[in-house]
């Protein structure tokens, strides 16, 4: 009971305990925005802000998904490949092209999400029951998912999506294009996951497993079941994010989502999730995703070549982990 009480307290009071770190993240975000606004006159334009929000909606869902796993002291390296596979599976259902089935848009959405759920189930069971490190398992599924994406799409992009499918990824709830549907869906995911992580037993158990798995087992928590459920949730979120991305792009290619695992992991770590597990908040992940989105968009506007962007992203991850280690050392 003592351990469970500690786990509940940790899940509820993390924001208060690490408020200074969160303010530091917010200040860093503001400074990046100020720098970008001076670096390019196009950054703070209305159209570009909407573009950033649409981009963050997809990668933000992935950030929240992998952030939950990192809190549990697990990882998923197959995120980018799953974005490709889920997007293609959803696209093939609705495409009116020769390879598509031309089914209603809801069918495509469900298939895209279920594809992520199935891979989440496979990852979770293999990690929990097979007792194989998550790094190894998801490195394997990263290759499997990308290979299946190439097979199902025959190595070519899938397009010819109907407007009914593209709607949620491209349209807004208002005529002035102020509030995109994809952003609202992202916010709904954030609110739901914040509630789960703070108020529901699954969230508290995820914190407990990440803090000390042996102690969680001693407290009577079925850690295997918790890991499987966490991967199921993560897989479903990845499927949703991938489906939204294919809607926004109006196509899905086997290369879709390349590098998204780096963006998602970096966003989670920058947002205050500890790589050693047990620490992190959903709203911190959102802020981390916003920082990554702003940096990506800013580098595009500044004409930074893709090769250098990879260097920047890799450096961000290393710096974020070093800061995380420093915070842990202070704790």
C-alpha positions as CSV (number, residue, x, y, z in Angstrom):
1,X,0.0,0.0,0.0
2,X,2.9,2.4,0.8
3,X,4.3,1.9,-2.7
4,X,1.0,2.4,-4.4
5,X,0.3,5.6,-2.4
6,X,3.7,6.9,-3.5
7,X,2.9,6.0,-7.1
8,X,-0.4,7.9,-6.9
9,X,1.2,10.9,-5.3
10,X,3.9,10.9,-8.0
11,X,1.4,10.8,-10.8
12,X,-0.7,13.6,-9.4
13,X,2.0,16.0,-8.2
14,X,4.6,15.7,-10.9
15,X,3.6,19.1,-12.3
16,X,4.1,20.8,-9.0
17,X,7.4,19.0,-8.3
18,X,8.8,19.9,-11.7
19,X,7.1,23.2,-12.4
20,X,10.4,25.0,-12.7
21,X,11.5,22.6,-15.4
22,X,8.2,23.1,-17.2
23,X,8.6,26.8,-17.0
24,X,12.1,26.5,-18.4
25,X,10.6,24.5,-21.4
26,X,8.0,27.2,-21.9
27,X,10.6,29.9,-21.8
28,X,12.8,28.0,-24.3
29,X,9.8,27.7,-26.6
30,X,9.1,31.4,-26.4
31,X,12.7,32.2,-27.2
32,X,12.7,29.9,-30.2
33,X,9.5,31.6,-31.5
34,X,11.1,35.0,-31.0
35,X,14.3,33.9,-32.9
36,X,12.3,32.4,-35.8
37,X,10.1,35.5,-36.1
38,X,13.2,37.7,-36.5
39,X,15.0,35.1,-38.7
40,X,12.2,35.0,-41.3
41,X,9.3,37.3,-41.9
42,X,7.1,34.5,-43.0
43,X,7.2,32.6,-39.6
44,X,4.5,34.5,-37.7
45,X,2.1,34.8,-40.7
46,X,-1.4,33.5,-40.2
47,X,-1.0,30.8,-42.9
48,X,2.3,29.5,-41.5
49,X,0.9,29.3,-37.9
50,X,-2.0,27.2,-39.2
51,X,0.5,25.0,-41.1
52,X,2.5,24.5,-37.9
53,X,-0.6,23.5,-36.0
54,X,-1.6,21.0,-38.6
55,X,1.9,19.5,-38.6
56,X,2.1,19.3,-34.9
57,X,-1.4,17.7,-34.7
58,X,0.1,14.5,-36.3
59,X,3.5,14.4,-34.7
60,X,2.0,15.6,-31.4
61,X,-0.2,12.5,-31.2
62,X,2.9,10.3,-31.8
63,X,4.8,12.2,-29.2
64,X,2.1,11.6,-26.6
65,X,2.0,7.9,-27.6
66,X,5.7,7.3,-27.2
67,X,5.9,9.5,-24.2
68,X,3.6,7.2,-22.3
69,X,5.8,4.3,-23.2
70,X,9.0,6.2,-22.0
71,X,7.3,7.0,-18.7
72,X,6.8,3.2,-18.4
73,X,10.6,2.8,-19.2
74,X,9.8,1.3,-22.6
75,X,10.3,2.6,-26.2
76,X,8.9,2.2,-29.7
77,X,11.3,2.7,-32.6
78,X,8.8,1.6,-35.2
79,X,6.7,4.8,-35.1
80,X,7.9,6.1,-38.5
81,X,7.3,2.8,-40.2
82,X,3.9,2.4,-38.6
83,X,2.9,5.8,-39.9
84,X,3.6,4.5,-43.4
85,X,1.8,1.2,-43.0
86,X,-1.2,2.6,-41.2
87,X,-1.5,5.4,-43.7
88,X,-1.3,3.0,-46.6
89,X,-3.7,0.5,-45.2
90,X,-6.3,3.3,-44.5
91,X,-5.6,4.8,-48.0
92,X,-6.1,1.5,-49.8
93,X,-9.5,1.1,-48.2
94,X,-10.8,4.4,-49.6
95,X,-8.7,5.0,-52.7
96,X,-10.7,5.2,-55.9
97,X,-7.5,4.3,-57.9
98,X,-6.9,0.9,-59.4
99,X,-5.3,-0.5,-56.3
100,X,-7.9,0.9,-53.9
101,X,-11.2,-0.6,-52.7
102,X,-13.2,2.6,-52.8
103,X,-14.9,1.9,-49.4
104,X,-16.5,4.6,-47.2
105,X,-14.1,7.0,-45.3
106,X,-15.0,5.6,-41.9
107,X,-13.8,2.2,-43.0
108,X,-10.4,3.6,-43.9
109,X,-10.1,5.4,-40.6
110,X,-11.0,2.3,-38.6
111,X,-8.6,0.1,-40.6
112,X,-5.8,2.6,-40.2
113,X,-6.3,2.7,-36.4
114,X,-6.7,-1.0,-36.1
115,X,-3.4,-1.6,-38.0
116,X,-1.7,0.4,-35.3
117,X,-3.5,-1.4,-32.5
118,X,-2.5,-4.8,-34.0
119,X,1.2,-3.8,-34.1
120,X,0.9,-2.4,-30.6
121,X,-0.5,-5.7,-29.4
122,X,2.3,-7.6,-31.0
123,X,4.9,-5.2,-29.5
124,X,3.3,-5.3,-26.1
125,X,2.9,-9.1,-25.9
126,X,6.5,-9.7,-27.2
127,X,8.0,-7.2,-24.7
128,X,5.9,-8.4,-21.8
129,X,5.5,-12.1,-22.3
130,X,8.7,-12.7,-24.3
131,X,10.8,-10.6,-21.9
132,X,12.7,-9.1,-24.9
133,X,13.9,-5.5,-24.5
134,X,11.5,-3.0,-26.2
135,X,14.4,-1.6,-28.1
136,X,15.1,-4.9,-29.9
137,X,11.4,-5.8,-30.5
138,X,10.4,-2.4,-32.0
139,X,13.6,-2.3,-34.1
140,X,12.3,-5.5,-35.6
141,X,8.8,-4.3,-36.1
142,X,10.2,-1.1,-37.6
143,X,11.6,-3.2,-40.5
144,X,8.5,-5.4,-40.7
145,X,6.1,-2.4,-40.9
146,X,8.2,-0.6,-43.5
147,X,8.4,-3.8,-45.6
148,X,4.7,-4.4,-45.4
149,X,4.1,-0.8,-46.4
150,X,6.2,-1.4,-49.5
151,X,4.5,-4.7,-50.3
152,X,0.9,-3.4,-50.0
153,X,1.6,-0.2,-51.9
154,X,3.8,-2.0,-54.5
155,X,6.5,0.5,-53.7
156,X,4.3,3.4,-55.0
157,X,2.3,6.2,-53.3
158,X,-1.4,5.5,-52.8
159,X,-3.6,8.4,-53.7
160,X,-7.0,9.3,-55.3
161,X,-8.6,9.7,-51.9
162,X,-12.2,11.0,-51.8
163,X,-12.9,14.4,-50.3
164,X,-14.9,12.7,-47.5
165,X,-11.7,11.0,-46.4
166,X,-9.5,14.0,-46.7
167,X,-11.9,16.2,-44.8
168,X,-10.6,15.8,-41.3
169,X,-7.0,16.4,-42.3
170,X,-7.6,19.5,-44.5
171,X,-10.8,21.2,-43.4
172,X,-11.6,23.5,-40.4
173,X,-14.8,23.8,-38.3
174,X,-15.2,27.4,-39.3
175,X,-15.3,29.2,-42.7
176,X,-12.3,31.3,-41.8
177,X,-10.0,28.3,-41.5
178,X,-9.1,29.3,-37.9
179,X,-9.6,26.0,-36.2
180,X,-8.6,22.9,-38.2
181,X,-10.3,19.6,-37.4
182,X,-7.0,17.9,-37.0
183,X,-6.0,20.3,-34.3
184,X,-9.2,19.6,-32.4
185,X,-8.7,15.9,-32.7
186,X,-5.2,16.3,-31.3
187,X,-6.5,18.4,-28.4
188,X,-9.1,15.7,-27.7
189,X,-6.4,13.1,-27.6
190,X,-4.3,15.3,-25.2
191,X,-7.3,15.8,-22.8
192,X,-8.2,12.2,-22.8
193,X,-4.6,10.9,-22.3
194,X,-4.0,13.5,-19.6
195,X,-7.1,12.2,-17.8
196,X,-6.0,8.6,-18.2
197,X,-2.5,9.3,-16.9
198,X,-3.6,11.5,-13.9
199,X,-6.9,10.0,-12.8
200,X,-7.2,6.4,-14.1
201,X,-5.5,3.3,-12.6
202,X,-3.8,2.5,-15.9
203,X,-2.0,5.8,-15.8
204,X,-0.9,5.4,-12.2
205,X,0.3,1.9,-12.9
206,X,2.3,3.1,-15.9
207,X,4.1,5.6,-13.6
208,X,4.6,2.8,-11.0
209,X,6.1,0.4,-13.5
210,X,8.3,3.0,-14.9
211,X,9.5,4.1,-11.4
212,X,10.4,0.7,-10.2
213,X,9.0,-2.4,-11.9
214,X,10.1,-4.8,-9.1
215,X,8.4,-2.7,-6.5
216,X,5.3,-2.6,-8.7
217,X,5.2,-6.4,-8.9
218,X,5.7,-6.6,-5.1
219,X,2.7,-4.3,-4.7
220,X,0.5,-6.7,-6.7
221,X,0.5,-4.9,-10.1
222,X,0.3,-7.1,-13.1
223,X,3.1,-5.4,-15.0
224,X,2.8,-7.6,-18.0
225,X,-0.9,-6.6,-18.5
226,X,0.0,-2.9,-18.0
227,X,2.7,-3.1,-20.6
228,X,0.4,-4.8,-23.2
229,X,-2.3,-2.2,-22.5
230,X,0.1,0.7,-22.8
231,X,1.4,-0.6,-26.2
232,X,-2.2,-1.1,-27.3
233,X,-3.0,2.5,-26.5
234,X,0.2,3.7,-28.2
235,X,-0.5,1.7,-31.3
236,X,-4.0,3.1,-31.6
237,X,-2.7,6.6,-31.3
238,X,-0.1,6.0,-33.9
239,X,-2.8,4.6,-36.2
240,X,-4.9,7.7,-35.6
241,X,-1.9,10.1,-36.2
242,X,-1.0,8.2,-39.4
243,X,-4.5,8.4,-40.7
244,X,-4.7,12.1,-40.1
245,X,-1.4,12.6,-41.9
246,X,-2.6,10.7,-44.9
247,X,-5.7,12.8,-44.9
248,X,-3.7,16.1,-44.8
249,X,-1.3,15.0,-47.5
250,X,-4.1,13.4,-49.6
251,X,-1.8,10.4,-50.2
252,X,0.2,7.8,-48.4
253,X,3.6,6.6,-49.6
254,X,5.9,3.8,-48.3
255,X,8.3,6.6,-47.1
256,X,5.6,8.3,-45.1
257,X,6.7,9.0,-41.5
258,X,10.4,8.6,-42.1
259,X,12.2,10.1,-39.1
260,X,9.0,10.5,-37.1
261,X,10.4,8.3,-34.3
262,X,13.2,10.9,-33.8
263,X,10.7,13.8,-33.7
264,X,8.3,12.0,-31.3
265,X,11.0,10.8,-28.9
266,X,12.8,14.2,-29.0
267,X,9.5,15.9,-28.3
268,X,8.7,13.7,-25.3
269,X,12.2,14.1,-23.8
270,X,12.2,17.9,-24.4
271,X,8.8,18.0,-22.8
272,X,10.2,16.7,-19.5
273,X,9.6,12.9,-19.8
274,X,12.5,11.1,-18.2
275,X,14.3,8.5,-20.3
276,X,14.8,6.5,-17.1
277,X,11.0,6.2,-16.6
278,X,8.4,7.2,-14.0
279,X,8.4,10.9,-14.8
280,X,6.5,13.0,-17.4
281,X,3.2,14.8,-18.1
282,X,1.0,14.8,-21.2
283,X,1.0,18.6,-21.4
284,X,4.8,18.7,-21.2
285,X,4.8,16.3,-24.2
286,X,2.6,18.7,-26.1
287,X,5.0,21.6,-25.4
288,X,7.9,19.4,-26.5
289,X,6.0,18.5,-29.8
290,X,5.4,22.2,-30.4
291,X,9.1,23.0,-30.0
292,X,9.9,20.3,-32.5
293,X,7.2,21.5,-34.9
294,X,8.5,25.1,-34.7
295,X,12.1,24.0,-35.3
296,X,11.1,21.9,-38.2
297,X,9.0,24.6,-39.8
298,X,11.6,27.3,-39.1
299,X,14.4,25.3,-40.8
300,X,12.1,24.7,-43.8
301,X,11.5,28.5,-44.0
302,X,15.2,29.2,-43.7
303,X,16.0,26.7,-46.5
304,X,18.0,24.4,-44.3
305,X,18.9,21.3,-46.3
306,X,17.5,17.9,-45.1
307,X,20.9,16.6,-44.3
308,X,21.5,19.4,-41.8
309,X,18.0,19.0,-40.3
310,X,18.9,15.4,-39.4
311,X,22.0,16.7,-37.6
312,X,20.0,19.2,-35.7
313,X,17.4,16.7,-34.6
314,X,20.0,14.2,-33.5
315,X,21.8,16.9,-31.5
316,X,18.5,18.0,-29.9
317,X,17.9,14.4,-28.7
318,X,21.4,14.1,-27.2
319,X,21.0,17.5,-25.4
320,X,17.6,16.7,-24.1
321,X,18.8,13.3,-22.7
322,X,21.8,15.1,-21.1
323,X,19.4,17.6,-19.5
324,X,17.2,14.7,-18.3
325,X,20.2,13.0,-16.7
326,X,21.1,16.3,-15.0
327,X,17.6,16.7,-13.6
328,X,17.7,13.1,-12.4
329,X,21.1,13.7,-10.7
330,X,19.6,16.7,-8.9
331,X,16.6,14.5,-7.8
